[in-house]
Structures are given as C-alpha cells and as structure tokens.
Amino acid sequence: MARAAGIPASVLSAYERGHRDPGLQAVSRILDALGLQVRFVPQLDAEEQGRILVQVLELAEALPYEPRPLAKARW
C-alpha cells in the first residue's frame, strides 16, 4: 500500500497508529492507491437551513404530546 501511494511504509504505519496526521497530498496519494475518489457534497446555505429547521419545528409542534408521569426514584 505504501509503495502504491509513494510514501514510506513507516510513515503509513504512523498514520495508521495515529502517531502522525497525513497532509492533503498524502491523503490524495493514499486515496489514489486505493482507487477511491472523494466527492464533496454542497451544503445548504444558512438561510435555507433556517427555513428547513423552522419547518421541522413546526411539524414537531403539530405532533400530539401527552407527557408521561415521572418514574419514582429508587433509593
């Protein structure tokens, strides 16, 4: 794996054990060696997130709610 990624085996081992953090270039090489691609999914802007949150809260408020009695403490 290290050879395919073009990095020393000791460095890859340090990444795996959490003793070192790989830089962006090293991560890219490892992903290429594994045949993986990273896809970035665009996030909603803050305004759209706010609208969706309001909708979710409105739906939650519309649900029927009956509080259950609290359980008695066991000592």
SVG drawing of the C-alpha trace seen along z (x, -y; Angstrom):
<svg xmlns="http://www.w3.org/2000/svg" viewBox="-52 -33 62 35">
<polyline fill="none" stroke="black" stroke-width="0.4" points="0.0,0.0 2.7,-2.4 4.6,-1.6 1.5,-2.2 0.9,-5.5 4.5,-6.5 5.1,-7.1 7.5,-5.2 5.9,-2.2 7.0,-3.7 5.1,-6.9 1.9,-5.0 2.2,-2.9 2.5,-6.1 -0.7,-7.4 -2.5,-4.1 -1.5,-4.2 -2.5,-7.8 1.1,-9.0 1.1,-11.3 -1.5,-13.1 -1.2,-12.9 -1.2,-16.1 -3.6,-16.7 -1.1,-15.4 -0.5,-12.2 -4.3,-11.6 -4.7,-12.2 -2.0,-9.6 -3.5,-7.1 -6.9,-7.5 -5.5,-7.1 -3.7,-4.0 -6.9,-2.6 -8.8,-3.6 -11.1,-5.9 -12.4,-9.3 -13.6,-12.0 -16.8,-13.8 -17.8,-17.0 -21.5,-17.5 -22.6,-21.1 -24.1,-22.2 -27.3,-24.3 -26.7,-27.9 -27.6,-29.2 -30.8,-30.8 -32.1,-27.5 -31.0,-25.6 -33.0,-28.0 -36.1,-27.6 -35.9,-23.8 -35.3,-24.0 -38.5,-26.1 -40.4,-23.5 -39.2,-20.7 -40.0,-22.5 -43.5,-23.4 -44.1,-19.7 -42.8,-18.7 -45.2,-21.1 -48.1,-19.7 -47.5,-16.2 -49.8,-15.1 -48.0,-15.1 -49.0,-13.6 -46.4,-13.7 -45.8,-10.5 -45.7,-10.6 -42.1,-10.7 -40.9,-7.4 -40.4,-7.4 -36.8,-7.4 -35.5,-4.2 -33.2,-4.6"/>
</svg>
